[in-house]
Amino acid sequence: MKAALLVIDIQNDYFPGGAFELENAESALRGAVEAIRQAKQEDWLVIGIQHLSPAGAAFFAPDTEGAKVHPEIDAALDRAPLVIKHQADSFFETDLEQMLREAGVTDLYLTGMMTQHCITHTALSPQAGGINMHIIAKGCAAPTQGLSDLALRGLSTRCTVV
């Protein structure tokens, strides 16, 4: 087994004072930082994902404070690769699939925001075929905890939720 961790869209706009605050964003942040530390200790490939919307968008607009990766995640990622995406699926029109295939990744662990959108689309991406998907629930958040829980229950039919 060759594992990798994707840390998806933990960006300032999802936190208090941001353009689209999520419920339990702070606890998900702590869970994601813990997942990054553990993945690095186990010598996994760790990749950050940053979503950028078009200019003038309601959130994640380029060159805004809200679009930046949260500083605690940025510090935890350190020099890990950062993939920029423009859609919910982290594989769509990015070099993520190539990075994972070249590294021989067989098991991919996802954590981040939003559970019902970007986590779900990435986990179920057709480009992830042949890779075992795992979701680290303690590092996930959505607009409400109920919505996050609902998405995790749905994902559990195709992914391992830990």
Secondary structure as the mmCIF struct_conf table of DSSP 4:
data_model
#
loop_
_struct_conf.conf_type_id
_struct_conf.id
_struct_conf.beg_label_comp_id
_struct_conf.beg_label_asym_id
_struct_conf.beg_label_seq_id
_struct_conf.end_label_comp_id
_struct_conf.end_label_asym_id
_struct_conf.end_label_seq_id
STRN STRN1 ALA A 3 ILE A 8
STRN STRN2 GLN A 11 GLN A 11
HELX_RH_3T_P HELX_RH_3T_P1 ASN A 12 TYR A 14
BEND BEND1 PHE A 15 PHE A 15
TURN_TY1_P TURN_TY1_P1 PRO A 16 GLY A 17
BEND BEND2 GLY A 18 PHE A 20
STRN STRN3 GLU A 23 GLU A 23
TURN_TY1_P TURN_TY1_P2 ASN A 24 ASN A 24
HELX_RH_AL_P HELX_RH_AL_P1 ALA A 25 GLN A 41
TURN_TY1_P TURN_TY1_P3 GLU A 42 ASP A 43
STRN STRN4 LEU A 45 HIS A 51
HELX_LH_PP_P HELX_LH_PP_P1 SER A 53 PRO A 54
TURN_TY1_P TURN_TY1_P4 ALA A 55 GLY A 56
BEND BEND3 ALA A 58 PHE A 60
TURN_TY1_P TURN_TY1_P5 PRO A 62 ASP A 63
BEND BEND4 THR A 64 THR A 64
HELX_RH_3T_P HELX_RH_3T_P2 GLU A 65 ALA A 67
BEND BEND5 LYS A 68 LYS A 68
STRN STRN5 VAL A 69 VAL A 69
HELX_LH_PP_P HELX_LH_PP_P2 HIS A 70 HIS A 70
HELX_RH_AL_P HELX_RH_AL_P2 PRO A 71 LEU A 77
TURN_TY1_P TURN_TY1_P6 ASP A 78 ARG A 79
STRN STRN6 LEU A 82 LYS A 85
BEND BEND6 HIS A 86 ASP A 89
TURN_TY1_P TURN_TY1_P7 SER A 90 GLU A 93
BEND BEND7 THR A 94 ASP A 95
HELX_RH_AL_P HELX_RH_AL_P3 LEU A 96 ALA A 103
TURN_TY1_P TURN_TY1_P8 GLY A 104 GLY A 104
STRN STRN7 ASP A 107 MET A 113
HELX_RH_PI_P HELX_RH_PI_P1 THR A 115 ILE A 119
HELX_RH_AL_P HELX_RH_AL_P4 THR A 120 ALA A 123
TURN_TY1_P TURN_TY1_P9 LEU A 124 LEU A 124
HELX_RH_3T_P HELX_RH_3T_P3 PRO A 126 ALA A 128
TURN_TY1_P TURN_TY1_P10 GLY A 129 GLY A 130
BEND BEND8 ILE A 131 ILE A 131
STRN STRN8 ASN A 132 ALA A 141
STRN STRN9 ALA A 142 ALA A 142
BEND BEND9 PRO A 143 THR A 144
HELX_RH_AL_P HELX_RH_AL_P5 GLN A 145 LEU A 155
TURN_TY1_P TURN_TY1_P11 SER A 156 ARG A 158
BEND BEND10 CYS A 159 CYS A 159
STRN STRN10 THR A 160 VAL A 161
#
